[in-house]
Amino acid sequence: MITIYDIAQKMGVNPSTVSRALRGAPGTSAALREKIQKAAQEMGYSPNLMARQLRMKTTSIIGVILDEEWNWYSGAIAGGVQSYAREKDIQLIFWNATSAADQEAGLAVFEEMRIGGVVFASTQIGEHSGEYPKLPFPAVFVNRINSSKTSRIMTDDMEGAMFAAEHLLSLGHRDIGFINGPEYSIHSLNRLKGVKKALQDAGVPFVEDWYAKTDWKEQAAYESALRILGGSIRPTALISGNDEMAIGIYDAARELGLSIPEDVSVIGYNNHTCCDYMRPKLSTVSLPLWEMGRNALEAVFMKMNGKEIQKDKRIVNGELIVRESTGPCLRK
């Protein structure tokens, strides 16, 4: 079956250009449009029946573009999207886009199908950020920063990190370390701001020797925890930039003969499913991806039905989840 991608490859143009040319939409010259239509005829291209039907009427189909392959993070966003879709009888089409080219291809398909709107979902703030082309349907961005006034659903990482630090402070901890993600990540920068502010507000110093930047992975967190917890003076509590890194922190603590939370309290971030399977179960701050996905689809649906969105940016906050890995400071 010949698709618009096959035609685009033969003609050396973008799939979106082919889509516009085949529909006679503005944006392509008459000469190029004629060449593309001729190539499509020669290659035996036939428009999808569903797309043809959708051109004739208003649709309740909404596209969802995810910025990476299916995993816990994208699955949580998708779960929230699907929850609202079931309530409103909305049909969904998911598209995985790990590159700008993948995203453009997805948008071309959605445009050809005449979908009603699109949700752009990212698990990393700042990924694929910047200006987006003018879209022929309503769009909402999840976890993305862009300079346009397109509606966005965000979370407050700074506030979430403050929740984690304030929880440890409430338990009497004053020697608190932080193993964070990479410095280029806006998540990391905002969480660092949150930890520093909570400590400053409590009159507790932020100790640089107890701080580490990693790649969000368990191995790097393990190595950083060995250094921080193996020093002559160690913190009584550690904040982990995400829950998976806490696995590495647990391994380092065991290797050093330290008990959690008696010798060192550990708190994570995200509320990943791994938290309940760690021993002790990991205290954490939730990253409300499910709620963000649900809010995004609601916003798109409202736009499709002509309802005004009051704010371009909607903040969905996480919450502190206390389990077994944090306890009172026992240091005298």
Summary of the structure (lengths in Angstrom):
residues: 332
radius of gyration: 24.2
end to end distance: 73.5
largest distance: 82.7
contacts: 1131
relative contact order: 0.13
helix: 44%
strand: 15%
